[in-house]
Amino acid sequence: MLGQLIVVALLAFGCANADTTGTVGGRIVGGTDAEIRQYPHQISLRYNGRHFCGGSIYRSKIILTATHCVSDEDPTNITIVAGITALKEQGVEVPVVKIIAHEKYNALNDYDVALLVLAQKLEYNELIQPIALAKERPVGGSPVTVTGWGTLVSGGVLSETLQQVTVDYVEQSTCRRSYFLLLTKRMLCAAVEGGGQDACQGDSGGPLIVGNEQLGVVSWGFGCGSSNFPGVYSSVPDLADWIEATADAIESDDIAVDQYSFL
């Protein structure tokens, strides 16, 4: 039985890695067009000017995203664009000067969160706003929403317009039946019965929200929109202490330059 679990885990992990390559792009599956006014915390993460992942505004100079999006990138080549509905819009573009990955991040995509420090503060308006962190998980079946600019079909091109899709929070015990040993306490799941609505690799790093709070960070999954494998997100309630403490240290200059992770 243990051997079977390991085989399933390795298969799932292989597909997860294939689906979460930040520079490849991905998609919101089964979603609809959205306006940035609905989700003013959403940002586009750019590498040499090209969108490759999502993220959210946590503080005026700090962006929350996934480590797997930026683990192989030089921060000097990365910018964020805020305040846009369509990728072709100009928006507010700010360089990233530092990448701070969770020190426990590993090959299983556990602790898959990172903070990006911007070169200058964002000025808030109706299109650019921070989002609060959720401190607890909702009950099973609660509606949650994920957003992003990924491609609409596998192998397609990026969606020009921000997409949104509402799915249901899946209890940990239920999700573990699909992912077994790969699902850790720092992860949570969301899906709809029968599949067909989901986030995937190009939406990586973007926010999963419940109410007006961020519940998760798009992380990985087996396939995209599969009826048997929910999307997996980094659990913000379980990582909030690290996010808050690290952001506080950044703002108070308590982290020396050589303590940053330049990935």
C-alpha positions as CSV (number, residue, x, y, z in Angstrom):
1,M,0.0,0.0,0.0
2,L,2.8,2.4,0.9
3,G,4.4,1.7,-2.5
4,Q,1.2,2.6,-4.2
5,L,0.9,5.8,-2.3
6,I,4.5,6.8,-3.3
7,V,3.8,6.1,-7.0
8,V,0.6,8.2,-6.9
9,A,2.5,10.9,-5.1
10,L,5.3,11.0,-7.6
11,L,2.9,11.1,-10.5
12,A,1.0,13.9,-9.0
13,F,4.3,15.8,-8.2
14,G,5.5,15.4,-11.8
15,C,2.3,16.9,-13.1
16,A,2.4,19.6,-10.5
17,N,5.8,20.7,-11.6
18,A,4.7,20.7,-15.2
19,D,1.7,22.9,-14.3
20,T,3.6,25.4,-12.2
21,T,6.4,26.6,-14.4
22,G,6.2,30.4,-14.1
23,T,7.7,31.3,-17.4
24,V,5.4,29.0,-19.5
25,G,2.1,30.6,-18.7
26,G,-1.2,29.1,-17.7
27,R,-4.9,29.7,-17.5
28,I,-8.0,30.4,-15.6
29,V,-10.3,27.6,-16.8
30,G,-14.0,28.2,-17.1
31,G,-13.9,31.8,-15.9
32,T,-15.3,35.1,-17.0
33,D,-13.9,38.6,-17.7
34,A,-13.3,40.7,-14.7
35,E,-12.5,44.4,-14.0
36,I,-9.5,45.5,-11.9
37,R,-11.9,47.6,-9.8
38,Q,-13.3,44.3,-8.5
39,Y,-9.8,43.1,-7.6
40,P,-7.6,46.1,-7.1
41,H,-5.0,44.0,-5.2
42,Q,-4.2,42.0,-8.3
43,I,-0.9,42.6,-10.1
44,S,0.8,41.3,-13.2
45,L,4.3,40.0,-12.6
46,R,6.6,40.7,-15.6
47,Y,9.9,39.2,-16.6
48,N,11.7,41.5,-19.2
49,G,8.3,43.1,-19.8
50,R,6.4,39.8,-20.3
51,H,3.6,38.6,-17.9
52,F,4.5,35.3,-16.4
53,C,2.8,35.1,-13.0
54,G,0.3,36.9,-10.7
55,G,0.6,38.4,-7.3
56,S,-1.2,40.6,-4.8
57,I,-0.6,43.9,-3.1
58,Y,0.0,43.3,0.6
59,R,1.5,46.6,1.5
60,S,2.4,49.7,-0.5
61,K,5.9,48.4,-1.2
62,I,5.4,44.7,-0.8
63,I,3.9,42.1,-3.1
64,L,2.8,38.6,-2.1
65,T,3.4,35.9,-4.7
66,A,4.6,32.2,-4.9
67,T,8.2,31.3,-4.5
68,H,8.0,28.9,-7.5
69,C,7.3,31.9,-9.7
70,V,10.6,33.6,-8.8
71,S,12.9,31.0,-7.6
72,D,15.0,31.1,-10.8
73,E,14.7,34.8,-11.6
74,D,17.1,37.7,-11.2
75,P,15.1,40.5,-9.4
76,T,16.7,43.1,-11.7
77,N,14.7,41.7,-14.6
78,I,11.3,41.7,-12.8
79,T,8.7,44.4,-12.5
80,I,5.1,44.4,-11.4
81,V,2.2,46.2,-13.1
82,A,-0.7,47.3,-11.0
83,G,-4.1,48.9,-11.8
84,I,-4.8,47.2,-15.1
85,T,-7.7,45.1,-16.5
86,A,-6.0,44.3,-19.8
87,L,-2.4,43.3,-20.2
88,K,-1.8,45.9,-22.9
89,E,-2.8,48.8,-20.6
90,Q,0.0,50.9,-19.3
91,G,-0.9,50.8,-15.6
92,V,1.6,51.5,-12.9
93,E,4.9,49.6,-13.4
94,V,7.4,49.4,-10.6
95,P,10.7,47.4,-10.5
96,V,11.3,44.7,-8.0
97,V,14.5,45.2,-6.0
98,K,14.4,42.2,-3.6
99,I,12.9,38.7,-3.5
100,I,12.4,37.1,-0.1
101,A,11.4,33.5,-0.3
102,H,10.2,31.4,2.6
103,E,13.2,29.7,4.0
104,K,11.4,26.4,4.3
105,Y,10.3,26.3,0.6
106,N,11.2,22.9,-0.9
107,A,10.7,20.8,-4.0
108,L,7.3,19.7,-2.9
109,N,6.1,23.3,-3.2
110,D,5.6,23.4,0.5
111,Y,5.8,26.9,2.0
112,D,5.3,28.3,-1.5
113,V,5.1,32.0,-0.6
114,A,7.5,34.9,-1.3
115,L,7.5,38.7,-0.8
116,L,8.7,41.1,-3.5
117,V,10.1,44.4,-2.3
118,L,9.4,47.3,-4.8
119,A,11.7,50.1,-5.7
120,Q,9.0,52.6,-4.6
121,K,5.7,52.7,-2.9
122,L,2.4,52.3,-4.8
123,E,0.0,55.1,-4.5
124,Y,-3.4,53.7,-3.6
125,N,-6.5,54.6,-5.6
126,E,-9.7,52.8,-6.8
127,L,-7.6,50.5,-9.1
128,I,-4.7,49.9,-6.7
129,Q,-5.4,48.6,-3.2
130,P,-3.9,46.2,-0.7
131,I,-5.7,43.1,0.5
132,A,-5.9,41.7,4.0
133,L,-4.8,38.2,5.0
134,A,-7.3,35.6,6.0
135,K,-6.6,34.3,9.4
136,E,-8.7,31.2,9.3
137,R,-10.0,28.7,6.7
138,P,-13.7,28.8,5.7
139,V,-16.0,25.8,6.1
140,G,-16.0,23.2,3.4
141,G,-18.0,24.2,0.3
142,S,-17.6,27.9,0.8
143,P,-17.3,29.9,-2.4
144,V,-13.8,31.3,-3.1
145,T,-12.5,33.3,-6.1
146,V,-9.3,33.1,-8.1
147,T,-8.1,35.6,-10.7
148,G,-5.4,35.9,-13.3
149,W,-4.4,36.5,-16.9
150,G,-3.4,33.0,-17.9
151,T,-4.3,31.3,-21.2
152,L,-7.9,30.1,-21.6
153,V,-6.9,26.8,-23.2
154,S,-3.8,24.6,-22.8
155,G,-1.1,25.7,-25.2
156,G,-3.0,28.9,-26.0
157,V,-2.0,32.5,-25.6
158,L,-2.4,34.7,-22.5
159,S,-5.8,36.1,-21.9
160,E,-5.7,39.8,-22.7
161,T,-8.4,40.5,-20.1
162,L,-8.3,39.7,-16.4
163,Q,-10.3,36.5,-15.7
164,Q,-12.2,35.4,-12.6
165,V,-13.6,32.1,-11.5
166,T,-15.5,31.1,-8.4
167,V,-14.8,27.6,-7.0
168,D,-15.5,25.9,-3.6
169,Y,-13.1,25.4,-0.7
170,V,-12.3,21.7,-0.3
171,E,-11.8,20.4,3.2
172,Q,-8.2,19.1,3.8
173,S,-9.3,15.5,4.6
174,T,-11.2,15.4,1.2
175,C,-8.3,16.9,-0.8
176,R,-5.8,14.5,0.8
177,R,-7.7,11.6,-0.8
178,S,-6.4,13.0,-4.2
179,Y,-2.9,14.0,-3.2
180,F,-2.0,11.8,-0.3
181,L,1.5,12.6,1.1
182,L,2.0,15.7,-1.2
183,L,-0.6,17.8,0.6
184,T,0.9,19.5,3.7
185,K,-0.6,21.6,6.4
186,R,0.6,24.7,4.6
187,M,-1.6,23.9,1.6
188,L,-5.3,24.2,0.9
189,C,-7.6,23.1,-2.0
190,A,-10.4,24.5,-4.1
191,A,-12.5,23.0,-6.9
192,V,-16.0,22.5,-8.3
193,E,-17.8,19.2,-8.5
194,G,-17.1,17.7,-11.9
195,G,-14.2,19.9,-12.6
196,G,-13.9,22.4,-15.5
197,Q,-13.2,25.5,-13.4
198,D,-9.8,26.1,-11.9
199,A,-6.6,28.1,-11.9
200,C,-3.3,26.8,-13.3
201,Q,0.4,27.5,-13.8
202,G,0.2,30.9,-15.5
203,D,-2.1,32.1,-12.7
204,S,0.6,31.0,-10.2
205,G,1.3,33.4,-7.5
206,G,-2.0,35.1,-7.8
207,P,-4.7,35.4,-5.1
208,L,-7.4,33.1,-4.0
209,I,-9.9,35.2,-2.0
210,V,-12.8,34.7,0.3
211,G,-14.8,37.8,1.0
212,N,-12.3,40.7,1.0
213,E,-9.4,38.7,2.3
214,Q,-6.7,36.6,0.7
215,L,-7.1,32.9,1.6
216,G,-4.5,31.3,-0.7
217,V,-1.7,31.8,-3.3
218,V,-2.0,29.8,-6.5
219,S,0.6,27.1,-6.2
220,W,0.2,23.7,-8.0
221,G,-2.1,20.9,-9.0
222,F,-2.5,17.7,-11.0
223,G,-3.8,18.9,-14.4
224,C,-6.1,21.8,-14.6
225,G,-9.8,21.7,-14.0
226,S,-9.6,18.0,-13.3
227,S,-12.7,16.4,-11.8
228,N,-10.5,14.3,-9.5
229,F,-7.7,16.7,-8.5
230,P,-8.5,20.1,-6.9
231,G,-6.3,23.1,-7.4
232,V,-3.8,23.5,-4.6
233,Y,-2.9,26.8,-3.0
234,S,-0.5,27.9,-0.3
235,S,-2.6,28.5,2.8
236,V,-2.4,32.1,3.8
237,P,-3.9,31.5,7.3
238,D,-1.1,29.0,8.0
239,L,1.6,31.3,6.6
240,A,0.3,34.6,7.8
241,D,2.7,34.9,10.7
242,W,5.7,34.6,8.4
243,I,4.2,37.0,5.9
244,E,3.4,39.6,8.6
245,A,6.7,39.3,10.5
246,T,8.8,39.4,7.3
247,A,6.9,42.5,6.0
248,D,7.3,44.2,9.4
249,A,11.0,43.5,9.3
250,I,11.3,45.0,5.8
251,E,9.5,48.1,6.7
252,S,11.5,48.6,9.9
253,D,14.8,47.8,8.1
254,D,15.4,45.0,10.5
255,I,16.5,42.7,7.7
256,A,20.0,43.3,6.6
257,V,20.7,43.2,2.8
258,D,22.7,40.0,3.1
259,Q,19.7,38.3,4.8
260,Y,17.5,38.7,1.7
261,S,17.1,35.8,-0.6
262,F,18.2,37.0,-4.0
263,L,16.8,34.2,-6.1
